[in-house]
Amino acid sequence: MATSNPKISAYVPQHIFDRFKLYEKENSLSMSQAVANVLAKYFELPLSPAKTVVSSMLPDEILNRISSLEKKVEALEKIAISASAASNNGLVFANSPSNSKSAAVDPDACG
């Protein structure tokens, strides 16, 4: 059977080979599948590489996502700069989850 996977070849002691063959039989695996399973478990890796969100996206989708994220970062930077300026003036920034606007509050007035 043709494959694009790389080949591994090794000489092992007989007792390891015997145990490996038992593992192969117990799990109804081919020799290649058994080797892949053993190595994946040892290296704590998935049998097939994980597909990322980016790899399944088209280039335009990726660019749109990047643009959207850049806008969100800019908005967060503006909020952080405003909060920093307010705290330097002795004011505390209060954010309400129900209101996306921020308000400066004088800590002395909070009694």
C-alpha positions in Angstrom: 0.0 0.0 0.0 1.5 3.4 -1.1 1.9 6.0 1.6 3.5 9.5 1.9 4.5 8.8 5.5 8.2 8.4 6.3 9.6 5.0 7.0 11.1 3.8 10.4 13.2 0.6 10.5 14.7 -0.8 13.7 16.2 -3.9 15.2 14.9 -4.6 18.7 15.5 -7.4 21.3 13.3 -10.5 20.8 11.3 -9.9 24.0 10.3 -6.4 22.9 9.4 -7.6 19.5 7.2 -10.4 21.0 5.4 -7.9 23.2 5.0 -5.5 20.3 3.4 -8.3 18.2 1.0 -9.0 21.0 0.0 -5.4 21.2 -0.5 -5.3 17.4 -2.7 -8.4 17.6 -4.7 -7.3 20.7 -5.5 -4.0 19.0 -6.1 -5.4 15.5 -3.5 -3.1 14.1 -1.0 -3.3 11.2 2.6 -3.1 12.2 2.7 0.5 10.9 -0.4 1.5 12.9 1.0 -0.2 16.0 4.3 1.7 15.7 2.5 5.0 15.2 0.3 4.3 18.2 3.2 3.5 20.5 5.3 6.5 19.4 2.3 8.9 19.6 1.6 7.7 23.1 5.3 7.9 24.1 5.7 11.5 22.7 2.2 12.5 23.9 1.1 13.5 20.4 -2.1 13.0 18.4 -1.9 10.4 15.7 -2.7 13.0 13.1 -1.6 16.6 13.2 -4.3 18.9 14.7 -6.1 21.0 12.2 -6.0 24.6 13.2 -8.7 27.1 12.4 -6.3 29.0 10.1 -5.4 26.0 8.0 -9.0 25.4 7.1 -9.6 29.1 6.2 -9.3 30.7 2.8 -6.8 33.6 2.5 -9.6 36.2 2.4 -11.1 34.8 5.5 -7.8 35.0 7.3 -7.2 38.6 6.2 -10.8 39.6 7.4 -10.2 37.9 10.7 -6.8 39.7 11.2 -8.5 43.0 10.3 -11.3 42.4 12.8 -8.8 41.5 15.5 -6.7 44.6 14.8 -9.8 46.8 15.3 -10.5 45.1 18.6 -6.9 45.6 19.8 -7.1 49.3 18.8 -10.3 49.7 20.8 -8.7 48.0 23.9 -5.6 50.2 23.6 -7.8 53.3 23.6 -9.6 52.0 26.7 -6.3 51.3 28.4 -4.9 54.7 27.6 -8.1 56.4 28.9 -7.9 54.4 32.1 -4.3 55.2 32.6 -4.9 58.9 32.0 -7.9 58.9 34.4 -5.9 57.1 37.1 -3.1 59.7 36.8 -5.7 62.4 37.4 -6.9 60.7 40.6 -9.9 59.2 39.0 -11.0 55.6 38.9 -12.4 54.0 35.8 -15.6 52.0 36.3 -16.9 49.6 33.6 -20.4 48.2 33.6 -21.0 45.0 31.7 -24.3 46.3 30.6 -22.8 49.5 29.3 -19.8 49.5 26.9 -18.9 53.1 27.7 -16.5 53.8 30.5 -17.1 56.4 33.2 -14.6 58.3 35.3 -15.5 58.3 39.0 -14.0 60.5 41.8 -13.0 58.0 44.5 -13.7 60.7 47.3 -17.3 60.9 46.1 -17.9 57.2 46.6 -17.9 57.6 50.4 
